[in-house]
Amino acid sequence: MIIKLISKNRSYRRFYQNVTIPLDTLKELVNLARLSPSAANKQPLKYILSNDSRKNELIFPCLAWAGYLKGWDGPAEGEKPSAYIILLGDREISQSFGCDHGIASQSILLGAVEKGFGGCIISSVQRKKLCSSLNIPERYEILLVIALGKPREKVVIENPGPDSDIKYWRDNKSVHHVPKRSLDDLILNF
């Protein structure tokens, strides 16, 4: 059932860095994005795949991790992602990418979860630095980076506290807690 897949699809930020995701698997995940809806069917998204440790080391320092976790600069060595998919907008196809990259990212992550992997969509990216590091031509706009790997952390969903605080946090056992508003709080009846 899709609800199980969606419930397992959390923002994982620590991975078994030594567990490689094969290039063919990354291509399969991008194929899911390719088959996903696109505004006006323009299909302006392009992808850079990386499962190479040298290329990954160029990508990693361009990313910011978990803004709510103060004092945590991201995964330590041995816990870094083993792969990345960088989503780009091709400006020669369109100047506006709408929500295509969000739809594509969700498709990629659901496919990753189905294959026993997990990931994190990262929009806090040092775009100029990453473009320079990977020699990305100006016609492409970096939209998002998806960090991927075999999850090394437990992420649990729970109800927000009495103050409705939705900030995620980690307990003393490093379990990552993600408060989610209730269904009744989301559905409006006007």
C-alpha positions, 0 to 999 in steps of 0.5 A, spaced: 500 500 500 502 506 498 501 509 505 506 504 507 511 507 502 510 514 504 510 513 511 517 510 510 519 516 506 522 520 511 528 525 510 534 521 512 540 525 514 545 519 516 547 513 511 551 507 511 556 511 506 560 504 504 553 502 501 554 503 494 547 505 490 549 502 483 549 507 477 543 503 474 539 504 480 540 511 480 538 511 472 531 507 474 530 512 480 530 518 474 526 514 470 521 514 475 521 522 475 521 522 467 515 518 467 512 523 472 507 529 471 510 535 468 507 542 467 505 543 460 509 537 459 515 541 457 519 536 461 525 541 463 528 537 468 535 534 467 539 530 472 546 529 474 548 522 478 553 521 482 555 515 486 563 516 485 566 518 492 570 523 489 565 527 485 560 526 492 566 530 495 565 535 491 557 535 492 557 534 500 560 541 502 555 545 497 550 543 502 546 545 508 543 540 513 538 540 518 536 547 520 533 545 526 538 541 529 543 547 531 550 545 532 550 539 527 553 540 521 551 534 517 553 527 517 560 525 519 565 521 515 562 514 514 555 517 515 555 521 508 550 519 502 553 514 498 549 517 492 546 524 489 541 526 484 542 533 482 535 536 479 537 541 474 532 546 470 534 547 463 533 554 461 533 553 454 526 549 455 523 553 460 524 559 464 520 557 470 520 550 473 513 550 477 513 544 481 516 539 477 522 538 481 518 537 487 514 532 483 520 528 480 523 528 487 518 525 491 517 520 485 525 519 486 525 518 493 519 513 493 523 509 488 529 509 493 525 507 499 522 501 495 529 499 494 531 499 501 534 506 500 532 513 503 534 520 502 533 527 503 531 533 499 536 539 500 534 546 497 539 549 501 545 549 496 551 553 495 549 553 487 554 558 484 560 553 488 556 547 486 556 549 479 563 551 479 565 544 482 562 540 477 562 545 471 555 546 470 553 550 464 549 556 465 543 554 461 542 549 467 539 552 474 540 547 480 533 546 483 534 541 488 539 536 490 537 529 493 542 525 498 541 518 497 544 512 501 542 506 506 539 510 512 543 509 518 538 513 523 531 511 525 526 517 524 519 516 527 513 520 526 509 523 532 504 528 533 506 535 535 506 537 542 501 542 546 504 548 543 503 545 536 511 545 535 513 542 528 520 542 529 524 536 528 529 533 533 533 528 536 533 524 542 539 522 546 539 515 543 539 519 536 532 517 534 530 523 529 523 525 531 518 528 526 512 532 528 506 531 523 500 535 524 493 531 524 489 530 518 483 534 522 488 540 523 489 540 515 482 539 512 478 545 512 470 546 512 468 552 509 
